[in-house]
C-alpha cells in the first residue's frame, strides 16, 4: 500500500530519541514496521523529525508548545495538499483534520481544556482518497462533536481501546468505525530485570490533575516508599499544577527527574516496584502502562477506562466507581483522599505478580507487529468502503 501519514507538528517525531510525545511515538513505531513490510510510506511532519520512511516537511522545525493555533492549521493544510498530490491508497491522519478546526477559547487550568469546533466546509477534499483518523483523545469536552462532524463528512476512524470506542459510540456512523487497534511500544527495546530490588515507585506522564501524580506521591508516603517522577511540565497549566500539588508534597527521598530519555525511562521502569497510573479520568489508552508492562513491572491504577482491558490481572486495579473522581477538581477532595487510602491498602498485592506476567501480556497486545496488523486491516477496509461508495454513486 502507498500510505501517507499526517502527524502533529508541535513536537518532532524522534523515534528512540523521543523524550515526550505519545502520538509521535505511536506514529514512529507504526511507520517503521510498515516500511519493514514493504509499504510505500510518507510521513508529513516537521523537518527535524527522524523517520524510517520518506519524510515530507511541512515546517522546517517543530513549532513547539504554546504556538499559535493558526500555525498548526497552516502546516496541516500543507500536509493534506502534499499528501493528496502523492495519490496514496490511504491517508492516515493523527490530528483530526486540525486545518478545519477553530480554537475559540483555551480554558485550561490544572489540565488542558479548550473550546474547539470543526468547520466541515473547510475540510480539504481528498478526491476520493479515504482518510482514516485515529482517536488519540478521550470522549469528552469538544471531541465528541468534532468526531460527529468528521463522521458526517465521510471520514473513517480507528479507536485505541474498546472502552474508548464505547464512549464514542453515539458520535459516529457505525460503518465508519474500522475497529480498535492498540497502540504499540517497542517490546524488543524494553527488558525485564528479574533480580531488581524494587525499592521505589515510579510515576510517568504529564503534570496535570487528570493524571493525578499528587495521588501517587501521597500513596508512596503512606506505604513508606520513595517515588521518582518523570514527565512534562512545559505549559502554564502544567507548571501551575506542579507548583500547587507536587512541589509542596515531595519528601526528602522523592525525586522529580524532569524529562527523561527513552533509555533512562526504560531503566527506571524495569527497576521500579510498580508504575503508578493514578488517574482521575478514564484513560483512552495508557502508553505508559504498555511500556511498564513490557518492562515486567506491574501497574497500579484505577479500574477505569482502558486500564481494565490493558492490565487485567497483570497489575493492581483499584475499584473507583463509587468515589466520584473528577479530573476538573482544583483542590484535593474527600473523594481523592479515599482514593489514596484505597490504593495504599491494595499495594501489598504487588508481591504476588511475577515480572513475566505483565511482560507476556505486553508482547501479545502491544507489539509493533500486532499494531500494524490492525492498521493494515483498517486501511484495507477504508479502501474497500470508499471504492464501494464510488460504485454506489455511479450506479445511482
C-alpha positions as CSV (number, residue, x, y, z in Angstrom):
1,X,0.0,0.0,0.0
2,X,1.0,3.6,-0.5
3,X,0.3,5.3,2.8
4,X,0.5,9.0,3.7
5,X,0.8,9.6,7.4
6,X,-0.1,13.0,8.7
7,X,1.5,13.7,12.1
8,X,1.4,16.7,14.6
9,X,4.0,19.4,14.2
10,X,4.2,20.8,17.7
11,X,6.8,18.2,18.7
12,X,9.1,16.4,16.2
13,X,8.8,12.6,15.6
14,X,12.1,11.3,17.0
15,X,11.8,7.6,17.4
16,X,14.2,6.3,20.1
17,X,15.2,9.9,20.9
18,X,11.6,10.9,21.8
19,X,11.5,12.3,25.4
20,X,7.9,13.3,25.2
21,X,5.0,12.8,22.7
22,X,2.6,9.9,22.8
23,X,1.1,10.5,19.3
24,X,4.6,11.0,17.9
25,X,5.8,7.7,19.5
26,X,2.8,5.8,18.1
27,X,3.4,7.2,14.6
28,X,7.1,6.4,14.7
29,X,6.7,2.8,15.8
30,X,3.9,2.2,13.2
31,X,5.7,3.8,10.2
32,X,8.9,1.8,10.9
33,X,7.0,-1.5,11.0
34,X,5.1,-0.6,7.8
35,X,8.3,0.1,6.0
36,X,9.6,-3.3,7.1
37,X,6.6,-4.9,5.5
38,X,7.3,-3.2,2.2
39,X,4.7,-0.5,2.2
40,X,5.4,2.8,0.5
41,X,5.1,5.2,3.4
42,X,5.3,9.0,3.6
43,X,5.3,10.9,6.9
44,X,4.2,14.6,6.8
45,X,5.7,16.2,9.9
46,X,8.3,18.8,11.0
47,X,11.6,18.8,9.1
48,X,13.6,18.0,12.3
49,X,11.7,14.6,12.7
50,X,13.6,11.3,12.3
51,X,11.7,8.6,10.5
52,X,12.4,5.4,8.6
53,X,10.0,6.2,5.7
54,X,10.0,9.2,3.4
55,X,9.8,12.5,5.4
56,X,7.9,15.4,3.9
57,X,8.5,18.5,5.9
58,X,5.5,20.9,6.4
59,X,7.6,23.2,8.6
60,X,11.5,23.3,8.9
61,X,11.3,22.7,12.7
62,X,8.6,21.6,15.2
63,X,6.5,24.6,16.2
64,X,6.9,24.0,20.0
65,X,4.4,24.1,22.9
66,X,2.2,27.2,23.1
67,X,2.5,28.2,19.4
68,X,-0.4,29.9,17.7
69,X,-3.2,27.5,16.6
70,X,-3.1,29.3,13.2
71,X,0.4,27.9,12.5
72,X,-0.7,24.4,13.3
73,X,-3.7,24.7,11.0
74,X,-1.5,26.0,8.1
75,X,1.0,23.2,8.5
76,X,-1.8,20.7,8.5
77,X,-3.3,22.2,5.4
78,X,0.1,21.9,3.6
79,X,0.3,18.3,4.8
80,X,-3.1,17.4,3.3
81,X,-2.3,19.1,0.0
82,X,1.1,17.4,-0.4
83,X,-0.4,14.0,0.6
84,X,-3.2,14.3,-2.0
85,X,-0.6,15.1,-4.6
86,X,1.1,11.7,-3.9
87,X,-2.2,9.9,-4.8
88,X,-1.8,7.3,-2.0
89,X,-4.2,4.4,-1.3
90,X,-5.0,5.9,2.1
91,X,-4.3,9.0,4.3
92,X,-3.8,8.2,8.0
93,X,-4.4,11.4,9.9
94,X,-3.3,11.8,13.6
95,X,-4.6,15.3,14.0
96,X,-8.4,15.1,13.5
97,X,-8.0,17.5,10.5
98,X,-6.8,20.4,12.5
99,X,-6.7,22.5,9.4
100,X,-10.5,22.8,9.6
101,X,-10.7,23.4,13.4
102,X,-11.1,26.6,15.3
103,X,-10.0,27.2,18.9
104,X,-12.5,29.6,20.3
105,X,-11.2,29.6,23.9
106,X,-8.4,28.0,25.8
107,X,-10.0,27.1,29.2
108,X,-7.0,25.3,30.7
109,X,-6.4,25.5,34.5
110,X,-4.8,22.4,36.1
111,X,-5.4,20.4,32.9
112,X,-5.7,21.1,29.1
113,X,-9.3,22.2,28.2
114,X,-10.3,24.2,25.2
115,X,-13.4,25.1,23.2
116,X,-12.6,23.8,19.7
117,X,-15.0,23.3,16.8
118,X,-14.7,21.9,13.3
119,X,-15.8,23.8,10.2
120,X,-16.8,20.9,7.8
121,X,-16.9,23.3,4.9
122,X,-13.1,23.9,5.4
123,X,-12.2,20.2,5.2
124,X,-9.9,19.6,2.2
125,X,-11.4,17.4,-0.5
126,X,-9.1,14.4,-0.9
127,X,-10.6,13.5,-4.3
128,X,-11.8,10.0,-3.2
129,X,-8.7,9.1,-1.2
130,X,-10.0,7.6,2.1
131,X,-9.0,9.4,5.3
132,X,-8.5,7.3,8.5
133,X,-8.5,9.2,11.8
134,X,-7.1,7.7,14.9
135,X,-8.9,8.8,18.1
136,X,-6.0,9.7,20.4
137,X,-8.1,11.6,22.9
138,X,-11.0,10.8,25.3
139,X,-14.7,11.2,24.5
140,X,-15.1,14.5,26.4
141,X,-15.1,18.3,26.0
142,X,-15.0,19.3,22.4
143,X,-14.0,15.9,20.9
144,X,-17.4,14.1,20.6
145,X,-18.9,16.9,18.5
146,X,-15.8,17.1,16.4
147,X,-15.9,13.3,15.8
148,X,-19.5,13.5,14.8
149,X,-18.8,16.2,12.2
150,X,-15.9,14.2,10.7
151,X,-18.1,11.1,10.6
152,X,-20.8,13.1,8.7
153,X,-18.0,14.2,6.3
154,X,-17.3,10.6,5.5
155,X,-14.0,10.0,7.3
156,X,-13.1,6.7,8.9
157,X,-12.0,6.0,12.5
158,X,-9.7,3.7,14.5
159,X,-10.1,3.6,18.3
160,X,-7.2,2.8,20.5
161,X,-9.2,0.8,23.1
162,X,-12.5,-0.9,23.3
163,X,-13.5,1.3,26.2
164,X,-12.8,4.4,24.2
165,X,-14.9,3.1,21.3
166,X,-17.8,2.5,23.6
167,X,-17.6,6.1,24.9
168,X,-17.6,7.5,21.4
169,X,-20.4,5.2,20.2
170,X,-23.0,7.9,19.8
171,X,-20.7,10.2,17.9
172,X,-20.2,8.3,14.6
173,X,-21.9,6.2,11.9
174,X,-21.0,2.6,12.9
175,X,-19.9,1.8,9.4
176,X,-17.2,4.4,9.7
177,X,-15.6,2.7,12.6
178,X,-12.9,0.4,11.3
179,X,-12.1,-1.2,14.6
180,X,-9.8,-1.0,17.7
181,X,-6.1,-1.1,17.3
182,X,-4.0,-0.9,20.4
183,X,-1.0,1.4,20.4
184,X,2.4,-0.2,20.3
185,X,5.6,0.1,22.2
186,X,8.9,-1.3,21.1
187,X,8.8,-4.6,23.0
188,X,12.3,-5.5,21.8
189,X,13.7,-2.3,23.4
190,X,12.2,-2.8,26.8
191,X,13.7,-5.5,29.0
192,X,13.0,-7.2,32.4
193,X,15.2,-7.2,35.4
194,X,14.3,-10.4,37.2
195,X,16.6,-9.6,40.1
196,X,15.6,-6.0,40.8
197,X,15.4,-4.5,44.3
198,X,12.1,-2.7,43.5
199,X,12.9,-0.1,46.2
200,X,11.0,2.8,44.7
201,X,7.7,3.7,42.9
202,X,7.6,5.4,39.6
203,X,5.2,7.9,38.0
204,X,5.5,9.0,34.4
205,X,3.3,11.4,32.4
206,X,2.0,15.0,32.0
207,X,1.7,17.0,35.2
208,X,-2.0,17.8,35.4
209,X,-5.0,17.0,37.6
210,X,-6.4,14.3,35.3
211,X,-3.2,12.2,35.6
212,X,-3.1,12.6,39.4
213,X,0.6,12.4,40.2
214,X,-0.1,14.0,43.6
215,X,-2.2,10.9,44.3
216,X,0.9,8.7,43.6
217,X,3.1,10.8,45.8
218,X,0.7,10.5,48.7
219,X,0.3,6.8,48.3
220,X,4.1,6.4,48.3
221,X,4.3,8.2,51.6
222,X,1.6,6.1,53.1
223,X,3.4,2.9,52.2
224,X,6.8,4.2,53.2
225,X,8.4,4.1,49.8
226,X,10.3,6.8,47.8
227,X,8.8,7.9,44.5
228,X,10.5,9.1,41.3
229,X,8.6,11.3,38.9
230,X,9.4,11.9,35.3
231,X,7.4,13.9,32.8
232,X,6.4,17.1,31.2
233,X,5.6,20.5,32.8
234,X,6.0,22.9,29.9
235,X,2.7,24.6,29.5
236,X,1.2,27.0,32.1
237,X,-1.5,24.7,33.4
238,X,1.2,22.0,33.9
239,X,3.6,24.3,35.9
240,X,0.6,25.7,37.8
241,X,-0.4,22.2,38.8
242,X,3.1,21.1,39.7
243,X,3.7,24.2,41.9
244,X,0.4,23.7,43.8
245,X,0.1,20.0,44.1
246,X,3.5,18.4,43.6
247,X,6.3,20.6,44.9
248,X,4.9,21.0,48.4
249,X,4.4,17.3,48.8
250,X,7.8,16.0,47.7
251,X,9.7,14.3,50.6
252,X,13.5,14.2,51.1
253,X,13.7,10.8,49.4
254,X,11.4,11.7,46.5
255,X,12.8,12.9,43.1
256,X,11.5,14.8,40.2
257,X,13.8,13.9,37.4
258,X,12.4,16.1,34.6
259,X,12.1,14.8,31.1
260,X,14.0,11.5,30.5
261,X,15.5,9.9,27.5
262,X,14.0,6.6,26.4
263,X,17.0,4.7,27.8
264,X,16.6,6.5,31.2
265,X,12.9,5.8,31.3
266,X,13.3,2.1,30.4
267,X,15.9,1.7,33.2
268,X,13.7,3.4,35.7
269,X,10.7,1.2,34.7
270,X,12.4,-2.1,34.8
271,X,13.9,-1.4,38.3
272,X,10.7,0.0,39.9
273,X,8.5,-1.8,42.4
274,X,5.5,-0.5,40.4
275,X,4.5,2.2,38.0
276,X,1.7,4.3,39.4
277,X,-1.0,5.3,37.0
278,X,-3.1,7.2,39.5
279,X,-5.6,8.8,37.1
280,X,-8.7,10.7,37.9
281,X,-10.2,10.1,34.5
282,X,-11.0,7.3,32.0
283,X,-7.7,7.0,30.1
284,X,-8.4,6.1,26.4
285,X,-5.1,4.3,26.2
286,X,-2.1,4.4,28.6
287,X,1.2,4.2,26.7
288,X,3.0,4.3,30.0
289,X,1.0,1.2,31.0
290,X,2.2,-0.7,27.9
291,X,5.8,0.5,28.5
292,X,5.8,-0.6,32.1
293,X,4.3,-4.0,31.3
294,X,6.9,-4.5,28.6
295,X,9.5,-3.9,31.3
296,X,7.9,-6.6,33.5
297,X,6.8,-4.0,36.1
298,X,3.2,-4.1,37.3
299,X,1.0,-1.1,37.1
300,X,-1.2,0.3,39.8
301,X,-4.2,2.2,38.6
302,X,-8.0,2.7,38.7
303,X,-10.4,0.1,37.2
304,X,-11.5,2.8,34.8
305,X,-11.3,3.4,31.1
306,X,-8.9,1.4,29.1
307,X,-6.8,0.3,32.0
308,X,-9.1,-2.6,32.8
309,X,-8.6,-4.2,29.4
310,X,-4.9,-3.4,29.2
311,X,-3.8,-4.5,32.7
312,X,-6.4,-7.2,33.5
313,X,-4.7,-9.5,36.1
314,X,-1.1,-8.4,35.4
315,X,-1.2,-5.4,37.8
316,X,-3.3,-3.9,40.6
317,X,-6.6,-2.4,39.6
318,X,-8.4,-0.2,42.1
319,X,-12.3,-0.1,42.1
320,X,-13.3,3.6,41.9
321,X,-16.8,3.8,40.5
322,X,-18.2,4.7,44.0
323,X,-15.7,7.5,44.6
324,X,-17.0,10.2,42.2
325,X,-13.5,11.2,41.0
326,X,-13.3,14.3,38.9
327,X,-10.4,15.5,36.8
328,X,-11.7,19.0,36.9
329,X,-11.0,19.3,40.7
330,X,-9.0,22.3,41.7
331,X,-8.3,21.1,45.3
332,X,-7.7,17.7,46.9
333,X,-11.2,16.4,47.6
334,X,-12.6,13.9,50.0
335,X,-13.0,11.5,47.1
336,X,-9.3,11.8,46.3
337,X,-8.4,11.1,49.9
338,X,-10.5,7.9,49.9
339,X,-8.8,7.0,46.6
340,X,-5.4,7.4,48.2
341,X,-6.3,5.2,51.1
342,X,-7.8,2.6,48.9
343,X,-4.7,2.4,46.7
344,X,-2.4,2.2,49.7
345,X,-4.4,-0.7,51.2
346,X,-4.0,-2.7,47.9
347,X,-0.3,-2.1,47.3
348,X,0.6,-5.4,49.1
349,X,-1.0,-7.2,46.1
350,X,2.1,-6.3,44.1
351,X,4.1,-9.0,45.8
352,X,2.1,-11.8,44.1
353,X,2.8,-10.6,40.5
354,X,5.9,-12.0,38.9
355,X,7.5,-9.9,36.1
356,X,6.9,-12.3,33.3
357,X,3.2,-11.9,33.7
358,X,2.9,-8.3,32.6
359,X,5.7,-8.8,30.1
360,X,3.9,-11.7,28.3
361,X,0.7,-9.7,28.0
362,X,2.6,-6.7,26.6
363,X,4.2,-8.9,24.0
364,X,0.8,-10.3,23.0
365,X,-1.1,-7.0,22.9
366,X,1.3,-4.1,22.4
367,X,3.9,-5.2,19.9
368,X,4.6,-3.3,16.7
369,X,3.6,-6.3,14.7
370,X,0.2,-6.6,16.4
371,X,-0.3,-2.8,15.9
372,X,0.4,-2.8,12.2
373,X,-1.6,-6.0,11.6
374,X,-4.6,-3.9,12.9
375,X,-3.8,-0.9,10.8
376,X,-3.3,-2.9,7.6
377,X,-6.8,-4.4,8.2
378,X,-8.3,-0.9,8.9
379,X,-6.7,0.6,5.8
380,X,-7.9,-2.2,3.6
381,X,-11.5,-1.8,4.9
382,X,-11.3,2.0,4.3
383,X,-10.1,1.5,0.7
384,X,-12.8,-1.1,0.1
385,X,-15.6,1.0,1.6
386,X,-14.5,4.1,-0.4
387,X,-14.4,2.1,-3.6
388,X,-17.8,0.6,-2.8
389,X,-19.1,4.1,-2.1
390,X,-17.9,5.3,-5.5
391,X,-19.6,2.4,-7.3
392,X,-22.8,3.2,-5.4
393,X,-22.7,6.8,-6.5
394,X,-22.1,5.8,-10.2
395,X,-25.0,3.3,-10.1
396,X,-27.2,5.8,-8.5
